[in-house]
Amino acid sequence: MNAYEAERTTGDRDSAPGYGEPREDGWSDHLRLGQDVRFVLVAVGGGAIRVGREIARQHIRHLETVAINCDPKVQGFDDFDRRVYLGPDTGADTDTGGSPVVGGLLARAAEPALERIFRGATFVILVGSLGGGAGSGAFPYLLDVACRHSEVVSAFVIKPFQCEGERRALADRTIARLQFVEAYVDRHERGHATIQTLDNESLRRTLGARSFSEVDRHWAELIERHIETSFVAPVEAMIEAVELTRAASEAPMNRIPENEVPALGNFPPHGPAPPEYPPLLPAAAARGGEVELTFEIEEENRPAPAS
């Protein structure tokens, strides 16, 4: 069994040194989103790939997109940055026939290739459509690998409609099984991994009958908001705050750059001159500054006493 991987050019992200590998020196002084901090969306199974394609077409900044399926048609989905076909060693174009056992065996055999996808990833958004060979068979192994090689994992599992019978029952069994994936349990206990169920039947009861494309778009919008508000925007704000703090410490706002300081020249040797007062009256000035004051007391005129 083997994994056949196709990849398209994604700008300068793929050419960065150490791309896809963990950093040994921790967080760099200047973090690069999409390189040092990686956001990876992985869609597993046919239904999840339809949802993932809707998300990929929105070109969310810094987001890598990966499609994984046991159907060879996955290699032609150019909307994704990377496409992985889980197939037999013979190279024959075959799928699981809906068997989760076959899907699980293919995923387990392709574990080294799957590890390369998740190694060094910071935030992983894992989307699986349950009820088929890839979703119910391969998804549990993908969840295990993602939790072992990524920092934060947010998983979404899509549950089939009630009318899909056995597929929905298989999805229920898979959801129960996911709660016992050891790596997921460890991450979940530390608050670094979650699983959310997207139930098509519940959506139908809430919004009424919808086409498959409308259902796919609804789930895609929900996951897009989660990626933006829970991962991308907070990390961008944190990095911006760190950069502003660094800039303030290196060049304080209250300090005038030396090349902008005006020339002040020499200070005067003495203090400021005393203020000038108006000249004295002529009589006072003639006496050299000595003034003689003369007082004349007049007798108060009082009325004569009455006789």
C-alpha positions as CSV (number, residue, x, y, z in Angstrom):
1,M,0.0,0.0,0.0
2,N,1.2,3.5,-0.7
3,A,0.3,7.2,-0.7
4,Y,0.5,9.2,-3.9
5,E,0.9,12.9,-3.3
6,A,0.4,15.8,-5.6
7,E,1.2,19.4,-4.8
8,R,0.9,22.8,-6.4
9,T,3.0,25.9,-6.0
10,T,1.9,28.0,-3.0
11,G,4.1,31.1,-3.3
12,D,7.3,31.3,-1.2
13,R,5.9,29.1,1.5
14,D,7.2,25.8,0.1
15,S,10.6,27.2,-0.6
16,A,11.3,28.4,2.9
17,P,14.1,26.7,4.8
18,G,12.9,24.0,7.1
19,Y,9.3,24.1,5.7
20,G,7.1,21.5,7.3
21,E,9.7,20.7,10.1
22,P,9.6,21.7,13.8
23,R,11.7,24.6,14.9
24,E,14.4,23.6,17.4
25,D,14.9,27.1,18.7
26,G,11.3,27.7,19.7
27,W,9.5,30.9,18.6
28,S,11.7,33.2,16.5
29,D,12.2,36.9,17.3
30,H,10.4,37.6,14.0
31,L,7.6,34.9,13.4
32,R,6.5,34.4,9.8
33,L,2.9,33.4,9.4
34,G,2.5,30.5,7.1
35,Q,6.1,29.4,7.8
36,D,7.0,29.5,11.5
37,V,3.3,29.5,12.4
38,R,1.5,27.1,10.1
39,F,-2.3,26.8,9.6
40,V,-3.3,23.5,7.9
41,L,-6.7,22.4,6.7
42,V,-7.0,18.7,6.0
43,A,-10.2,17.2,4.4
44,V,-10.6,13.5,4.5
45,G,-13.3,11.7,2.5
46,G,-15.5,12.7,-0.4
47,G,-18.0,14.9,1.5
48,A,-15.3,16.6,3.6
49,I,-13.3,17.3,0.4
50,R,-16.4,19.1,-1.1
51,V,-16.6,21.3,2.1
52,G,-12.8,21.8,2.0
53,R,-12.9,22.9,-1.6
54,E,-15.4,25.6,-0.7
55,I,-13.0,26.8,2.0
56,A,-9.9,26.6,-0.3
57,R,-11.7,28.8,-2.8
58,Q,-11.9,31.6,-0.2
59,H,-8.1,31.8,-0.1
60,I,-7.9,32.4,3.7
61,R,-4.6,34.0,4.4
62,H,-1.7,31.8,5.6
63,L,-3.9,28.6,5.3
64,E,-2.5,25.5,3.7
65,T,-5.1,23.1,2.3
66,V,-4.8,19.3,1.9
67,A,-7.2,16.7,0.5
68,I,-6.9,13.1,1.4
69,N,-9.0,10.2,0.0
70,C,-8.9,6.6,-1.0
71,D,-10.4,7.6,-4.4
72,P,-7.8,8.4,-7.1
73,K,-9.9,11.3,-8.4
74,V,-8.5,13.3,-5.4
75,Q,-5.3,13.9,-7.3
76,G,-7.2,16.2,-9.8
77,F,-8.6,18.6,-7.2
78,D,-6.4,21.6,-8.0
79,D,-8.1,23.8,-5.5
80,F,-6.0,22.2,-2.8
81,D,-2.3,22.9,-2.2
82,R,-1.7,19.2,-1.7
83,R,-3.6,16.1,-2.7
84,V,-3.0,12.6,-1.2
85,Y,-4.4,9.4,-2.7
86,L,-4.3,6.5,-0.3
87,G,-3.9,3.5,-2.7
88,P,-2.4,0.0,-3.1
89,D,1.3,-0.6,-3.9
90,T,0.3,-1.9,-7.3
91,G,-0.6,1.6,-8.5
92,A,-4.0,0.4,-9.5
93,D,-6.8,3.0,-9.4
94,T,-9.1,1.5,-6.8
95,D,-10.9,2.7,-3.7
96,T,-12.1,1.1,-0.5
97,G,-15.5,0.1,-1.7
98,G,-16.9,1.8,1.3
99,S,-15.1,-0.5,3.7
100,P,-13.7,1.3,6.8
101,V,-11.3,-1.6,7.4
102,V,-9.6,-1.1,4.0
103,G,-9.5,2.6,4.6
104,G,-7.9,2.1,7.9
105,L,-5.3,-0.3,6.5
106,L,-4.4,2.2,3.7
107,A,-4.0,5.1,6.2
108,R,-1.8,3.0,8.6
109,A,0.4,2.0,5.7
110,A,0.8,5.6,4.6
111,E,1.6,6.9,8.1
112,P,5.1,8.2,7.1
113,A,3.6,10.3,4.3
114,L,0.9,11.6,6.6
115,E,3.4,12.5,9.2
116,R,5.1,14.9,6.8
117,I,1.9,16.8,6.4
118,F,1.4,17.5,10.1
119,R,5.0,17.7,11.3
120,G,5.7,21.2,12.4
121,A,2.1,22.4,12.0
122,T,0.9,24.8,14.6
123,F,-2.9,24.8,14.1
124,V,-4.6,21.9,12.3
125,I,-8.2,21.9,11.2
126,L,-9.2,18.3,10.4
127,V,-12.5,17.7,8.5
128,G,-13.9,14.2,7.9
129,S,-17.1,13.0,6.3
130,L,-18.0,9.8,8.2
131,G,-19.8,6.8,6.9
132,G,-17.5,5.7,4.1
133,G,-14.1,4.0,3.8
134,A,-11.9,7.1,4.0
135,G,-14.0,9.0,6.6
136,S,-14.7,6.2,9.0
137,G,-11.7,4.1,8.2
138,A,-8.8,6.6,7.6
139,F,-10.0,9.5,9.7
140,P,-9.2,8.0,13.1
141,Y,-5.6,7.4,12.0
142,L,-5.4,10.9,10.6
143,L,-6.6,12.3,14.0
144,D,-3.9,10.3,15.8
145,V,-1.1,11.5,13.6
146,A,-2.3,15.1,13.7
147,C,-2.4,15.1,17.5
148,R,1.1,13.6,17.8
149,H,2.8,16.0,15.4
150,S,0.8,19.3,15.7
151,E,0.3,21.9,18.5
152,V,-3.4,22.4,18.3
153,V,-6.0,20.2,16.5
154,S,-9.6,21.2,15.8
155,A,-11.6,18.4,14.2
156,F,-14.9,18.5,12.5
157,V,-16.8,15.3,11.6
158,I,-19.8,15.4,9.2
159,K,-22.6,13.0,10.0
160,P,-24.8,11.7,7.2
161,F,-28.5,12.2,6.8
162,Q,-31.0,9.9,8.5
163,C,-32.1,8.5,5.2
164,E,-28.5,7.2,4.6
165,G,-29.2,4.3,7.0
166,E,-26.1,2.2,7.5
167,R,-23.7,5.1,6.7
168,R,-25.2,7.1,9.6
169,A,-24.9,4.1,11.9
170,L,-21.3,3.6,10.9
171,A,-20.7,7.3,11.5
172,D,-22.0,7.0,15.1
173,R,-19.6,4.1,15.8
174,T,-16.7,6.1,14.4
175,I,-17.6,9.1,16.6
176,A,-17.5,6.9,19.6
177,R,-14.2,5.4,18.6
178,L,-12.6,8.8,18.2
179,Q,-13.0,9.5,21.9
180,F,-10.6,6.7,22.6
181,V,-7.8,7.7,20.2
182,E,-4.9,8.0,22.7
183,A,-3.1,11.0,21.2
184,Y,-6.4,12.9,21.0
185,V,-7.3,12.1,24.6
186,D,-3.9,13.4,25.7
187,R,-4.3,16.7,23.7
188,H,-7.9,17.1,24.7
189,E,-7.1,16.9,28.4
190,R,-4.6,19.7,28.0
191,G,-7.1,21.8,26.1
192,H,-5.3,21.5,22.7
193,A,-7.7,19.3,20.8
194,T,-11.5,19.3,20.2
195,I,-14.0,17.4,18.1
196,Q,-17.2,18.9,16.8
197,T,-20.0,17.0,15.1
198,L,-21.7,18.6,12.1
199,D,-25.0,16.6,11.7
200,N,-26.6,16.9,8.3
201,E,-29.9,15.6,9.7
202,S,-30.0,18.3,12.4
203,L,-29.3,20.9,9.8
204,R,-32.2,19.6,7.7
205,R,-34.6,19.8,10.6
206,T,-33.5,23.4,11.4
207,L,-33.2,24.9,7.9
208,G,-35.5,22.5,5.9
209,A,-34.6,20.6,2.8
210,R,-31.3,21.8,1.2
211,S,-29.3,20.6,-1.8
212,F,-25.9,18.9,-1.1
213,S,-24.1,22.0,-2.4
214,E,-26.0,24.2,0.0
215,V,-25.2,21.9,2.9
216,D,-21.5,21.9,1.9
217,R,-21.5,25.6,1.8
218,H,-23.2,26.0,5.2
219,W,-20.6,23.8,6.9
220,A,-17.8,25.5,5.0
221,E,-18.9,28.9,6.2
222,L,-19.0,27.6,9.8
223,I,-15.5,26.2,9.6
224,E,-14.2,29.4,7.9
225,R,-15.4,31.5,10.8
226,H,-13.8,29.1,13.2
227,I,-10.4,29.3,11.4
228,E,-10.6,33.1,11.2
229,T,-11.8,33.9,14.8
230,S,-10.1,31.1,16.7
231,F,-6.7,30.9,15.0
232,V,-5.7,33.4,12.3
233,A,-6.9,36.7,13.7
234,P,-5.8,36.1,17.3
235,V,-2.3,35.0,16.1
236,E,-2.0,38.0,13.9
237,A,-3.0,40.3,16.7
238,M,-0.5,38.7,19.1
239,I,2.4,39.0,16.6
240,E,1.5,42.6,15.9
241,A,1.5,43.3,19.7
242,V,4.9,41.7,20.1
243,E,6.3,43.7,17.2
244,L,4.9,47.0,18.6
245,T,6.4,46.2,22.0
246,R,9.8,45.4,20.5
247,A,9.7,48.6,18.4
248,A,8.8,50.7,21.5
249,S,11.7,49.2,23.5
250,E,14.2,49.8,20.7
251,A,13.1,53.3,19.8
252,P,11.0,54.9,22.6
253,M,8.4,57.4,21.4
254,N,9.6,60.1,23.8
255,R,13.2,60.1,22.6
256,I,14.1,62.4,19.8
257,P,16.4,60.9,17.2
258,E,19.8,62.4,17.2
259,N,19.6,63.5,13.6
260,E,16.4,65.5,14.5
261,V,17.8,67.4,17.5
262,P,18.2,71.1,16.7
263,A,21.5,73.0,17.4
264,L,21.0,74.8,20.7
265,G,24.3,76.7,20.8
266,N,26.1,77.9,24.0
267,F,24.1,79.1,27.0
268,P,24.8,82.7,28.2
269,P,27.4,83.0,31.0
270,H,25.1,85.0,33.3
271,G,21.5,84.9,34.3
272,P,18.9,87.0,32.5
273,A,19.1,90.8,32.9
274,P,16.9,92.4,35.6
275,P,13.7,94.1,34.4
276,E,13.8,97.8,33.7
277,Y,11.5,100.0,35.8
278,P,10.2,103.5,34.8
279,P,12.6,106.5,35.8
280,L,12.1,108.2,39.2
281,L,10.5,111.6,39.6
282,P,12.9,114.5,39.1
283,A,12.9,115.5,42.8
284,A,13.8,112.0,43.9
285,A,16.5,111.6,41.2
286,A,18.3,114.8,42.4
287,R,18.9,113.5,45.8
288,G,20.8,110.5,44.7
289,G,18.1,108.2,45.5
290,E,17.3,109.6,49.0
291,V,13.8,110.9,49.4
292,E,12.5,113.1,52.2
293,L,8.9,112.8,53.0
294,T,7.0,115.8,54.7
295,F,3.7,115.3,56.4
296,E,1.3,118.2,57.2
297,I,-1.4,117.6,59.8
298,E,-4.5,119.7,59.5
299,E,-6.7,120.3,62.5
300,E,-10.0,118.7,62.1
301,N,-12.9,121.2,61.7
302,R,-15.5,120.3,64.3
303,P,-18.9,122.0,64.7
304,A,-19.2,124.4,67.6
305,P,-21.0,123.0,70.6
306,A,-24.6,124.1,71.0
307,S,-25.3,126.7,73.7
